[in-house]
Amino acid sequence: MKPKKLLDESPMPFGKHEGMPMRELSADYLHRLWIGGMKNEESPVADYIRRCIPALKKENPDLIWS
């Protein structure tokens, strides 16, 4: 079964900001998750971050997402 796709209004499913709409999470927080290993995962949060990288780069251009 394919995991549910997270949208901007979807609640963060875990962690410090659990329940907060995904669109309200800072680029810094999502970046910490990404570099912490999420870029190698196939999870709904990792998929959301992948789809939002262009916007996250605009929000904080000093972060490295590759």
Secondary structure, 3 states (H helix, E strand, C coil): CCCCCCCCCCECCCCCCCCCEHHHCCHHHHHHHHHCCHHHCCCHHHHHHHHHHHHHHHHCCCCCCC
